[in-house]
Amino acid sequence: MLFICYPKCTTCKKAEKWLESNNISYEMRDIKENNPDYDELKEWYEKSGLPLKRFFNTSGVLYKSMQLKDKLKDMSEEEQLRLLATDGMLVKRPLLIHGDIVLTGFKEPEWEKILTLTGK
């Protein structure tokens, strides 16, 4: 299980604490140090079944300063994925990837339901 986070993010800290308290083993990856590349993002997006906008950190400073709220609708999926691959601060976090499961952001009830169903 791959847990991609930004160590200074309080939501990421909550998610990590939750994983540990539920005895779920994971490999941690700092999104600022090791941003997902285009191919990873494309694969996770396709597996997730989520709208691509869910992969953007819409509350982040960089997202807002780039005025992406207005620009994303005019960009293709490929352009959006390539943009996400340029800077980890644009990517919604934490990300949890396990096989075909891709979770963006930390919503405890969602994580609990999905990870319980998979036997993790």
N, C-alpha and C positions, 0 to 999 in steps of 0.2 A: 504494500500500500504506500503510495507516494503522497506526502503531505507537503504542499507548497504554501509557504507563508512568508510574511514579513515579520521578523521577530519583535519589532517595536509596536506592532498592531495589537490593540487590546482584544479585538475579536479573534485574531489568530491565537493569542494566548489562551483565551477561553476554550477554543476548539482543541488546542493541544492538551490542556488540562482535562477536558472531557475524554479525549482519546486515551490518555493515561489512566484516568479513573475507571474506564471501561476495559482496561487491559487489552487495548488494541495496539498491536505493534505497527510501526510505520517508519518510513525513511523520510527525514525532513530535508527540505530544500528551500533555501532562502531566495525568494523571488527577486530581490534587489541584486544579489550576487550572481544568480544563475537564472535569468529570465527564460521562460519557455520560448522555444523557437517556433517559427511558422508551422513546421510539420507537426510538432507536438500539439500546438493549439488547434490546428485543423483536425487532427485525429480526435482530440478530446471534445471539440465542438460537435463533430459528427456523432460520436458515441453518446453524448449527453442528451440529445434531443431537445436541448434548450435553445431559446432564441439567442443569437450571437450577442445581443446587447447585455445579456446576463454575464458575459465574460469581461465586461468593462467595469472598472472601479468608478462608477458614476458619481461617487461622493468625494473622489480624490482631487487634490489641488491641480494635478497635471491635466486631468480630464476637463476640469472647469477652465483652466487657463488656455487650453487649446480649443475651447468652445465646441467640443465634440457633440454635445447634445444636438446642435443644429447641423453638424456636418455629417454625422453617421448615416443619416437617411439617404444621402446622395452618394454614398460609397458602396462599392460592391463588397460581397463577403470576403473575397480575396484581399481587397484593399484594407478592410477592417482587421483581418487576421494579421496581415503584414504590419499594420500599425501597432497592434497589440504586442507583436514580437519585438518591437523597438525598445520597449521600456516596461519593466516589471511593475512600475507604479500605475500603469494603465490597466493592469489585470486585476479583476475581482479576486479577493483572497479572503480566507484561505481556499485553496483548491485541494480536493481529496480525490485521488484517482486510484481505482482498484479494478483491474480488468476492464469490463465494459461500464463500470460505474464512474461517473464524474459528478462531483458535487462542488458547486461554487458558493462561496459565502458560508457562514456557519449558522444554521438554524437547527438547534438541538433536536427538536422533534423529528425533523426530516432525516437528519443523520442517523438518529436512533432507529427509526423505522426501516430505512434502507439497509443499514448495516446489520440489523437484526435479521432481516429477510435473507441476507446473503450468508448468514452464519458467522459474521466477523464479530 
